[in-house]
Amino acid sequence: MIRVFLVEDQAIVRQGLRSLLDLVDDIEVVGEAADGEEAVARIPATAPDVVLLDLRMPKLHGLGVLERLGAGGCLPPTLILTTFDDDASLLEGIRAGARGFLLKDVSLDQLTSAIRTLASGGTMIQPAVTDRVLKGLQGIRPEFDSLDPPDPLSERETEILRLMAGGYSNREIARTFE
């Protein structure tokens, strides 16, 4: 049985998630929190296998929950479940220790599959989000083309470089130019 803890500030969403997950034979909701502070206080005592975590909540946001639980050495595999479809939320969540990221428009099958994946030690990022992030990263190009080319070395600089490559000491090089 996979033990899940729900962290969601909207009561109707939290109740809906619980009702849906109660229909799944191998998943048990072992706790709930309506805000980040409550989550940090209750998660260690319930020892869930997976935490479903909203990002934007009162008192303490989801990233703060991840950071506090991580600092306390008690960060279970965490699946961010959010309506915010932006790259910053994904990247900040993963950096803070989340193991998965789904948007709230997923099906029950997708959600339970992600929960099972995290419970077995894996990671899960919604494919549509992954595709968008990869396309964005592929569009990033080094900006070397916009840099001005370096100025060529002077004759003196070239001679110094040649002497350095030849193993001459700084003192010997200085004497060469006296």
Backbone as a chain_set.jsonl record, in Angstrom:
{"seq": "MIRVFLVEDQAIVRQGLRSLLDLVDDIEVVGEAADGEEAVARIPATAPDVVLLDLRMPKLHGLGVLERLGAGGCLPPTLILTTFDDDASLLEGIRAGARGFLLKDVSLDQLTSAIRTLASGGTMIQPAVTDRVLKGLQGIRPEFDSLDPPDPLSERETEILRLMAGGYSNREIARTFE", "coords": {"N": [[0.846, -1.182, 0.0], [0.635, 2.162, -0.906], [1.462, 5.005, 0.803], [0.092, 8.168, 0.985], [0.393, 11.677, 1.329], [-1.523, 14.593, 1.324], [-1.136, 17.931, 0.282], [-2.719, 20.782, 0.009], [-4.26, 23.851, -0.461], [-6.871, 24.533, -1.225], [-9.916, 23.498, -0.2], [-11.946, 22.022, -1.553], [-10.583, 20.92, -3.712], [-8.658, 19.395, -2.394], [-10.353, 17.579, -1.04], [-11.527, 16.38, -3.256], [-9.298, 15.138, -4.444], [-8.664, 13.305, -2.404], [-11.02, 11.728, -2.423], [-10.905, 10.63, -5.017], [-8.442, 9.228, -4.902], [-9.068, 7.407, -2.926], [-10.46, 5.532, -4.33], [-8.601, 3.925, -5.453], [-6.933, 0.901, -5.248], [-4.286, 0.341, -4.279], [-3.36, 2.621, -3.028], [-3.252, 4.798, -0.28], [-4.525, 7.514, 1.462], [-2.901, 9.155, 3.932], [-2.764, 11.469, 5.327], [-3.468, 15.024, 5.508], [-2.979, 18.461, 4.637], [-3.733, 21.916, 4.856], [-2.173, 24.056, 4.391], [1.242, 25.248, 4.025], [2.694, 25.435, 6.477], [1.269, 23.73, 8.187], [1.683, 21.359, 6.809], [4.484, 20.957, 7.065], [4.585, 20.512, 9.789], [3.075, 18.153, 10.092], [3.811, 16.116, 8.244], [6.303, 14.668, 8.899], [5.458, 13.023, 11.063], [3.602, 11.301, 9.943], [4.939, 9.824, 8.065], [4.797, 9.443, 5.094], [4.814, 7.697, 1.901], [4.758, 9.113, -0.428], [4.383, 12.552, -1.165], [1.854, 14.719, -2.188], [1.953, 17.842, -3.478], [0.888, 21.154, -3.501], [1.895, 24.25, -5.009], [1.419, 27.066, -4.577], [0.379, 28.423, -1.757], [-1.185, 29.581, 1.314], [0.546, 30.995, 4.177], [2.927, 29.266, 4.055], [4.605, 28.592, 1.167], [4.762, 25.987, -1.397], [7.46, 25.515, -2.214], [8.841, 26.369, 0.025], [7.993, 24.44, 1.845], [9.244, 22.154, 0.776], [11.944, 22.934, 1.116], [12.149, 23.234, 3.945], [11.446, 20.648, 4.902], [13.454, 19.177, 3.642], [15.748, 20.311, 4.823], [15.366, 19.416, 7.378], [15.853, 16.769, 7.092], [13.797, 15.099, 6.386], [12.372, 14.569, 3.888], [10.083, 13.207, 2.008], [9.586, 11.402, -1.129], [8.379, 13.714, -3.391], [5.643, 14.963, -5.184], [4.897, 17.555, -7.151], [1.869, 19.122, -7.654], [0.167, 21.161, -9.568], [-1.423, 24.184, -10.845], [0.065, 25.941, -12.172], [1.683, 26.416, -14.975], [4.542, 26.874, -15.711], [7.974, 27.298, -16.564], [9.71, 28.178, -14.552], [8.483, 27.444, -12.116], [8.612, 24.652, -12.302], [11.458, 24.198, -12.475], [12.399, 25.43, -10.1], [11.039, 23.887, -8.215], [12.115, 21.301, -8.652], [14.817, 21.816, -8.08], [14.52, 22.335, -5.361], [13.998, 19.865, -4.364], [11.835, 18.269, -5.174], [10.478, 15.331, -6.702], [8.825, 14.96, -8.771], [6.519, 16.428, -11.178], [3.434, 17.602, -11.971], [0.639, 18.869, -13.794], [-2.555, 20.105, -12.738], [-4.483, 19.255, -14.483], [-4.309, 16.6, -15.14], [-5.222, 13.149, -15.703], [-6.845, 10.712, -13.538], [-5.594, 8.25, -13.856], [-3.061, 9.04, -14.84], [-2.145, 10.483, -12.639], [-2.102, 8.513, -10.574], [-0.272, 6.755, -11.686], [2.036, 8.347, -11.654], [2.329, 8.67, -8.873], [2.858, 6.013, -8.12], [5.255, 5.66, -9.503], [6.996, 7.499, -8.206], [6.893, 6.412, -5.622], [8.259, 4.071, -6.015], [10.816, 4.914, -6.293], [11.39, 6.373, -8.548], [11.23, 9.139, -10.921], [9.028, 11.72, -12.142], [7.933, 13.767, -14.635], [5.472, 15.623, -16.134], [4.804, 14.737, -19.461], [4.077, 16.729, -21.46], [5.006, 19.06, -20.293], [7.723, 18.479, -20.055], [8.427, 18.273, -22.78], [8.058, 20.956, -23.609], [9.959, 22.306, -22.009], [12.346, 21.107, -22.896], [12.343, 21.936, -25.594], [12.604, 24.656, -25.177], [15.144, 24.749, -23.97], [16.688, 23.765, -26.052], [16.534, 25.85, -27.766], [18.193, 27.703, -26.705], [21.111, 29.315, -27.331], [24.639, 29.612, -27.326], [26.017, 32.839, -26.898], [28.225, 33.565, -28.405], [28.609, 34.474, -30.965], [27.848, 37.109, -30.928], [29.815, 38.396, -29.6], [32.611, 40.598, -29.643], [35.481, 40.059, -31.659], [38.626, 39.091, -30.212], [41.291, 41.445, -29.687], [44.226, 41.36, -31.708], [47.385, 39.978, -30.61], [50.122, 42.043, -29.642], [53.442, 42.595, -31.075], [55.305, 42.501, -29.028], [53.819, 41.227, -26.957], [53.408, 38.762, -28.182], [56.048, 37.855, -28.342], [56.668, 37.651, -25.607], [54.866, 35.655, -24.85], [55.883, 33.547, -26.419], [58.389, 33.196, -25.185], [57.577, 32.487, -22.603], [56.313, 30.047, -23.167], [58.548, 28.698, -23.9], [59.724, 28.125, -21.528], [61.132, 30.029, -20.085], [61.997, 32.011, -17.22], [60.255, 34.603, -15.37], [62.057, 36.605, -14.699], [64.134, 36.162, -16.553], [62.765, 36.681, -18.92], [62.152, 39.374, -18.523], [64.721, 40.494, -18.59], [65.308, 40.161, -21.264], [63.948, 42.191, -22.498], [65.146, 44.532, -21.664]], "CA": [[0.0, 0.0, 0.0], [1.403, 3.409, -0.997], [0.923, 6.004, 1.736], [0.162, 9.486, 0.361], [0.006, 12.851, 2.127], [-1.996, 15.663, 0.447], [-0.93, 19.316, 0.722], [-3.511, 21.585, -0.933], [-4.998, 24.849, 0.315], [-8.282, 24.595, -1.608], [-10.581, 22.358, 0.433], [-12.679, 21.191, -2.516], [-9.583, 20.179, -4.496], [-8.095, 18.403, -1.479], [-11.376, 16.544, -0.837], [-11.658, 15.665, -4.524], [-8.136, 14.251, -4.573], [-8.837, 12.202, -1.444], [-12.097, 10.857, -2.916], [-10.401, 9.887, -6.174], [-7.394, 8.287, -4.488], [-9.718, 6.343, -2.153], [-10.952, 4.536, -5.287], [-7.453, 3.164, -5.953], [-6.674, -0.169, -4.279], [-2.945, 0.295, -3.691], [-2.985, 3.946, -2.521], [-3.98, 5.198, 0.923], [-4.237, 8.873, 1.918], [-2.629, 9.041, 5.368], [-2.806, 12.774, 5.97], [-3.751, 16.193, 4.684], [-2.662, 19.773, 5.196], [-4.339, 22.999, 4.081], [-1.157, 25.078, 4.12], [2.609, 24.758, 4.151], [3.095, 25.285, 7.886], [0.635, 22.504, 8.672], [2.358, 20.24, 6.144], [5.796, 20.75, 7.695], [4.353, 19.971, 11.129], [2.412, 16.849, 10.109], [4.392, 15.09, 7.364], [7.239, 13.737, 9.551], [4.772, 12.072, 11.939], [2.83, 10.316, 9.175], [5.888, 9.041, 7.257], [4.198, 9.002, 3.831], [5.692, 7.249, 0.827], [4.723, 10.174, -1.436], [3.637, 13.766, -0.825], [1.3, 15.516, -3.29], [2.178, 19.191, -2.962], [0.558, 22.346, -4.273], [2.97, 25.237, -4.873], [1.009, 28.377, -4.076], [-0.501, 28.248, -0.598], [-0.955, 30.577, 2.359], [1.472, 30.763, 5.3], [4.211, 28.776, 3.549], [4.394, 28.034, -0.172], [5.271, 24.638, -1.604], [8.929, 25.475, -2.227], [9.248, 26.473, 1.427], [7.761, 23.119, 2.437], [10.342, 21.3, 0.315], [13.194, 23.368, 1.743], [12.14, 22.922, 5.386], [11.504, 19.198, 5.097], [14.796, 18.753, 3.231], [16.707, 20.74, 5.852], [15.138, 18.575, 8.55], [16.179, 15.382, 6.766], [12.561, 14.326, 6.293], [11.688, 14.932, 2.647], [9.667, 12.041, 1.23], [9.42, 11.705, -2.551], [7.312, 14.711, -3.484], [5.084, 15.232, -6.499], [4.227, 18.852, -7.233], [0.625, 19.076, -8.415], [-0.105, 22.591, -9.621], [-2.053, 24.754, -12.043], [1.015, 26.901, -12.735], [2.423, 25.767, -16.053], [5.66, 27.717, -16.126], [9.264, 26.633, -16.384], [10.317, 28.57, -13.28], [7.909, 26.599, -11.06], [9.201, 23.321, -12.456], [12.886, 24.188, -12.139], [12.561, 25.728, -8.671], [10.567, 22.727, -7.469], [13.101, 20.219, -8.767], [15.99, 22.239, -7.296], [14.204, 22.262, -3.932], [13.943, 18.468, -3.948], [10.695, 17.51, -5.691], [10.837, 14.223, -7.605], [7.875, 14.925, -9.867], [5.8, 17.67, -11.467], [2.255, 17.401, -12.807], [-0.382, 19.909, -13.786], [-3.795, 19.58, -12.172], [-5.407, 18.772, -15.513], [-4.01, 15.196, -15.454], [-6.257, 12.161, -15.388], [-6.573, 9.899, -12.359], [-4.597, 7.239, -14.243], [-1.743, 9.69, -14.892], [-1.764, 10.821, -11.264], [-1.735, 7.301, -9.832], [0.969, 6.256, -12.279], [3.123, 9.176, -11.122], [2.487, 8.316, -7.456], [3.544, 4.712, -8.083], [6.63, 5.866, -9.974], [7.756, 8.121, -7.125], [6.973, 5.469, -4.501], [9.254, 3.038, -6.337], [12.136, 5.526, -6.406], [11.568, 7.062, -9.82], [10.847, 10.54, -11.063], [7.997, 11.887, -13.165], [7.556, 15.114, -15.058], [4.433, 15.502, -17.16], [5.434, 14.799, -20.785], [3.867, 18.006, -22.161], [5.895, 20.034, -19.656], [9.075, 18.096, -20.446], [8.618, 18.661, -24.183], [8.199, 22.408, -23.691], [11.24, 22.691, -21.408], [13.415, 20.683, -23.808], [12.345, 22.834, -26.755], [13.158, 25.927, -24.717], [16.586, 24.593, -23.774], [17.32, 23.597, -27.358], [16.553, 27.161, -28.41], [19.228, 28.539, -26.1], [22.376, 29.217, -28.06], [25.684, 30.477, -26.78], [26.023, 34.135, -27.56], [29.582, 33.87, -28.833], [28.573, 35.201, -32.232], [27.641, 38.538, -30.704], [30.998, 38.96, -28.954], [33.625, 41.152, -30.534], [36.683, 39.219, -31.674], [39.688, 39.689, -29.398], [42.334, 42.18, -30.402], [45.409, 40.518, -31.905], [48.505, 40.273, -29.715], [51.182, 42.89, -30.206], [54.695, 41.855, -31.275], [55.911, 42.3, -27.709], [53.027, 40.205, -26.269], [53.685, 37.497, -28.855], [57.393, 37.437, -27.932], [56.575, 37.227, -24.199], [54.173, 34.367, -24.856], [56.816, 32.565, -26.96], [59.396, 32.936, -24.157], [56.915, 31.736, -21.523], [56.14, 28.682, -23.661], [59.885, 28.106, -23.956], [60.167, 27.784, -20.183], [61.914, 31.098, -19.47], [61.433, 32.587, -15.997], [59.852, 36.009, -15.5], [63.278, 37.415, -14.634], [64.821, 36.02, -17.842], [61.956, 37.383, -19.927], [62.321, 40.818, -18.278], [66.048, 40.877, -19.069], [65.267, 40.18, -22.727], [63.348, 43.443, -22.962], [65.845, 45.693, -21.087]], "C": [[0.892, 1.247, 0.0], [0.709, 4.465, -0.147], [1.17, 7.406, 1.176], [-0.315, 10.559, 1.33], [-0.348, 13.969, 1.151], [-1.731, 17.03, 1.065], [-1.564, 20.216, -0.336], [-4.357, 22.568, -0.132], [-6.481, 24.922, -0.041], [-8.99, 23.322, -1.143], [-11.272, 21.449, -0.582], [-11.726, 20.365, -3.383], [-8.99, 19.069, -3.636], [-9.081, 17.251, -1.264], [-11.578, 15.714, -2.106], [-10.515, 14.691, -4.743], [-8.271, 13.05, -3.646], [-9.887, 11.217, -1.959], [-11.63, 10.014, -4.099], [-9.369, 8.841, -5.763], [-7.963, 7.157, -3.634], [-10.271, 5.238, -3.057], [-9.849, 3.591, -5.768], [-7.013, 2.171, -4.876], [-5.325, -0.08, -3.575], [-2.46, 1.645, -3.156], [-3.884, 4.3, -1.342], [-3.566, 6.623, 1.296], [-4.103, 8.822, 3.436], [-2.64, 10.384, 6.087], [-3.051, 13.873, 4.971], [-3.295, 17.439, 5.415], [-3.223, 20.832, 4.261], [-3.365, 24.127, 3.801], [0.222, 24.492, 4.397], [3.073, 24.54, 5.577], [2.539, 23.986, 8.465], [1.317, 21.274, 8.069], [3.689, 19.922, 6.814], [5.63, 20.13, 9.078], [3.859, 18.524, 11.095], [3.101, 15.76, 9.291], [5.369, 14.164, 8.091], [6.549, 12.672, 10.405], [4.025, 10.991, 11.161], [3.705, 9.425, 8.302], [5.274, 8.534, 5.952], [5.257, 8.505, 2.85], [5.825, 8.324, -0.248], [3.917, 11.344, -0.881], [3.147, 14.391, -2.127], [1.257, 16.946, -2.792], [1.764, 20.267, -3.954], [1.685, 23.354, -4.056], [2.534, 26.518, -4.178], [-0.047, 28.196, -2.995], [-0.233, 29.358, 0.406], [0.044, 30.068, 3.406], [2.851, 30.302, 4.852], [3.951, 28.106, 2.205], [5.074, 26.673, -0.305], [6.781, 24.525, -1.618], [9.48, 25.567, -0.813], [9.065, 25.153, 2.162], [8.903, 22.18, 2.057], [11.646, 21.645, 1.022], [13.235, 22.996, 3.221], [12.215, 21.425, 5.643], [12.879, 18.659, 4.716], [15.841, 19.102, 4.269], [16.571, 19.893, 7.109], [15.419, 17.105, 8.299], [14.956, 14.494, 6.62], [11.78, 14.74, 5.055], [11.331, 13.664, 1.877], [9.635, 12.391, -0.258], [8.185, 12.59, -2.729], [6.949, 14.985, -4.932], [4.37, 16.575, -6.437], [3.022, 18.688, -8.146], [0.078, 20.498, -8.427], [-0.871, 22.988, -10.874], [-1.077, 25.659, -12.777], [1.96, 26.207, -13.709], [3.532, 26.689, -16.549], [6.963, 27.024, -15.764], [9.897, 26.956, -15.038], [9.789, 27.695, -12.143], [8.504, 25.2, -11.106], [10.642, 23.3, -11.968], [13.122, 24.468, -10.664], [12.121, 24.539, -7.822], [11.558, 21.578, -7.493], [14.358, 20.564, -7.972], [15.755, 22.09, -5.798], [14.013, 20.827, -3.452], [12.751, 17.666, -4.424], [11.186, 16.445, -6.665], [9.9, 14.134, -8.795], [7.123, 16.23, -9.999], [4.662, 17.355, -12.427], [1.357, 18.625, -12.721], [-1.693, 19.282, -13.324], [-4.802, 19.115, -13.216], [-5.147, 17.314, -15.901], [-5.203, 14.308, -15.106], [-5.88, 11.418, -14.103], [-5.524, 8.841, -12.677], [-3.188, 7.831, -14.287], [-1.242, 10.007, -13.484], [-1.321, 9.58, -10.502], [-0.465, 6.667, -10.389], [2.17, 7.035, -11.744], [3.382, 8.853, -9.655], [3.243, 6.997, -7.337], [5.009, 4.841, -8.503], [7.488, 6.463, -8.869], [7.934, 7.164, -5.955], [8.017, 4.385, -4.751], [10.645, 3.623, -6.599], [12.383, 6.289, -7.687], [11.205, 8.534, -9.759], [9.805, 10.641, -12.174], [7.732, 13.363, -13.405], [6.584, 14.929, -16.211], [5.045, 15.68, -18.544], [5.249, 16.126, -21.521], [4.787, 19.088, -21.604], [7.333, 19.752, -20.061], [9.368, 18.522, -21.877], [8.858, 20.161, -24.307], [9.554, 22.871, -23.143], [12.393, 22.312, -22.332], [13.492, 21.587, -25.033], [12.922, 24.191, -26.378], [14.663, 25.857, -24.545], [17.315, 24.441, -25.099], [17.409, 24.916, -28.1], [17.603, 28.091, -27.843], [20.538, 28.288, -26.828], [23.415, 30.077, -27.354], [25.742, 31.775, -27.581], [27.42, 34.543, -28.015], [29.601, 34.687, -30.118], [28.453, 36.704, -32.028], [28.843, 39.196, -30.019], [31.959, 39.512, -29.996], [34.839, 40.235, -30.523], [37.774, 39.891, -30.84], [40.687, 40.444, -30.279], [43.535, 41.261, -30.582], [46.516, 40.941, -30.933], [49.516, 41.168, -30.433], [52.434, 42.033, -30.397], [55.332, 41.533, -29.935], [55.159, 41.202, -26.951], [53.279, 38.824, -26.871], [55.05, 36.96, -28.435], [57.384, 36.945, -26.487], [55.925, 35.845, -24.119], [55.089, 33.258, -25.367], [57.863, 32.192, -25.914], [58.802, 32.137, -22.99], [56.747, 30.273, -21.927], [57.473, 27.954, -23.725], [60.455, 27.802, -22.584], [61.013, 28.841, -19.503], [61.208, 31.616, -18.219], [61.031, 34.038, -16.262], [61.077, 36.921, -15.526], [64.022, 37.362, -15.965], [64.067, 36.754, -18.953], [62.137, 38.889, -19.775], [63.668, 41.292, -18.799], [66.083, 40.975, -20.593], [64.789, 41.53, -23.247], [64.009, 44.684, -22.366], [66.626, 46.438, -22.123]], "O": [[1.801, 1.361, 0.822], [-0.465, 4.778, -0.347], [2.312, 7.788, 0.924], [-1.293, 10.375, 2.054], [0.433, 14.27, 0.248], [-2.058, 17.265, 2.228], [-1.024, 20.39, -1.428], [-5.089, 22.166, 0.773], [-7.279, 25.346, 0.795], [-8.706, 22.223, -1.621], [-11.184, 20.226, -0.472], [-12.041, 19.231, -3.744], [-8.837, 17.936, -4.094], [-8.691, 16.084, -1.3], [-11.774, 14.501, -2.04], [-10.728, 13.558, -5.174], [-8.023, 11.914, -4.05], [-9.666, 10.006, -1.933], [-11.926, 8.822, -4.171], [-9.418, 7.701, -6.224], [-7.404, 6.06, -3.615], [-10.522, 4.127, -2.59], [-10.128, 2.581, -6.413], [-6.754, 2.555, -3.735], [-5.23, -0.396, -2.389], [-1.275, 1.8, -2.861], [-5.102, 4.13, -1.393], [-2.374, 6.903, 1.43], [-5.055, 8.491, 4.143], [-2.536, 10.437, 7.312], [-2.875, 13.701, 3.765], [-3.232, 17.474, 6.644], [-3.198, 20.678, 3.04], [-3.686, 25.055, 3.059], [0.352, 23.391, 4.932], [3.771, 23.566, 5.86], [3.246, 23.24, 9.144], [1.501, 20.265, 8.751], [3.989, 18.761, 7.096], [6.449, 19.309, 9.492], [4.194, 17.744, 11.987], [2.978, 14.582, 9.625], [5.271, 12.95, 7.913], [7.014, 11.533, 10.46], [3.836, 9.884, 11.665], [3.252, 8.375, 7.846], [5.233, 7.325, 5.721], [6.435, 8.847, 2.955], [6.864, 8.439, -0.899], [2.901, 11.153, -0.213], [3.926, 14.574, -3.062], [0.599, 17.238, -1.794], [2.224, 20.291, -5.095], [2.359, 23.313, -3.027], [3.223, 26.999, -3.279], [-1.2, 27.865, -3.271], [0.814, 30.004, 0.362], [0.334, 28.875, 3.492], [3.852, 30.903, 5.242], [3.167, 27.161, 2.118], [5.853, 26.263, 0.555], [7.336, 23.557, -1.099], [10.473, 24.917, -0.487], [9.886, 24.787, 3.004], [9.462, 21.494, 2.912], [12.367, 20.756, 1.475], [14.251, 22.494, 3.701], [12.967, 20.982, 6.51], [13.41, 17.779, 5.394], [16.721, 18.295, 4.568], [17.549, 19.678, 7.825], [15.244, 16.279, 9.195], [15.06, 13.271, 6.718], [10.648, 15.211, 5.164], [12.173, 13.106, 1.174], [9.654, 13.571, -0.608], [7.091, 12.252, -2.275], [7.81, 15.206, -5.783], [3.358, 16.716, -5.75], [3.134, 18.183, -9.262], [-0.419, 20.984, -7.41], [-0.955, 22.226, -11.837], [-1.361, 26.1, -13.89], [2.898, 25.514, -13.316], [3.471, 27.215, -17.661], [7.043, 26.269, -14.794], [10.553, 26.101, -14.442], [10.564, 27.251, -11.297], [8.858, 24.632, -10.073], [11.004, 22.47, -11.134], [13.958, 23.816, -10.038], [12.762, 24.22, -6.821], [11.812, 20.951, -6.465], [14.906, 19.712, -7.272], [16.675, 21.759, -5.051], [13.88, 20.596, -2.25], [12.655, 16.48, -4.108], [12.183, 16.636, -7.362], [10.124, 13.349, -9.717], [7.084, 17.039, -9.072], [4.887, 16.902, -13.549], [1.323, 19.322, -11.707], [-1.916, 18.084, -13.495], [-5.874, 18.627, -12.859], [-5.704, 16.835, -16.889], [-6.071, 14.681, -14.317], [-4.741, 11.489, -13.643], [-4.654, 8.567, -11.851], [-2.234, 7.204, -13.829], [-0.065, 9.822, -13.176], [-0.276, 9.593, -9.852], [0.33, 6.104, -9.636], [3.201, 6.446, -11.42], [4.536, 8.771, -9.237], [4.169, 6.883, -6.534], [5.889, 4.204, -7.924], [8.593, 5.983, -8.618], [9.01, 7.11, -5.358], [8.593, 3.845, -3.807], [11.543, 2.922, -7.066], [13.482, 6.805, -7.895], [10.914, 9.088, -8.699], [9.709, 9.766, -13.034], [7.357, 14.104, -12.496], [6.845, 14.172, -17.146], [5.737, 16.669, -18.785], [6.192, 16.603, -22.153], [5.287, 19.93, -22.35], [8.083, 20.676, -20.377], [10.434, 19.068, -22.159], [9.759, 20.59, -25.028], [10.213, 23.723, -23.739], [13.315, 23.103, -22.531], [14.583, 21.963, -25.461], [13.642, 24.806, -27.164], [15.382, 26.783, -24.922], [18.433, 24.93, -25.255], [18.265, 25.086, -28.969], [17.882, 29.144, -28.416], [21.001, 27.151, -26.915], [23.095, 31.151, -26.842], [25.537, 31.783, -28.795], [27.759, 35.726, -28.011], [30.504, 35.496, -30.333], [28.907, 37.485, -32.864], [28.882, 40.418, -29.875], [32.098, 38.962, -31.088], [35.189, 39.689, -29.477], [37.838, 41.119, -30.77], [40.89, 40.117, -31.448], [43.833, 40.461, -29.696], [46.58, 42.09, -30.496], [49.732, 41.065, -31.641], [52.488, 40.891, -29.941], [55.836, 40.429, -29.727], [55.793, 40.329, -26.358], [53.353, 37.831, -26.147], [55.204, 35.762, -28.198], [58.017, 35.938, -26.17], [56.4, 34.973, -23.392], [55.086, 32.153, -24.824], [58.196, 31.017, -25.762], [59.441, 31.23, -22.459], [57.005, 29.369, -21.131], [57.521, 26.729, -23.617], [61.562, 27.274, -22.481], [61.568, 28.579, -18.436], [59.979, 31.656, -18.16], [61.428, 34.624, -17.269], [61.123, 37.89, -16.283], [64.49, 38.389, -16.456], [64.681, 37.374, -19.821], [62.261, 39.605, -20.769], [63.76, 42.371, -19.385], [66.818, 41.795, -21.143], [65.193, 41.956, -24.329], [63.493, 45.788, -22.538], [67.271, 47.438, -21.809]]}, "num_chains": 1, "name": "protein.A"}
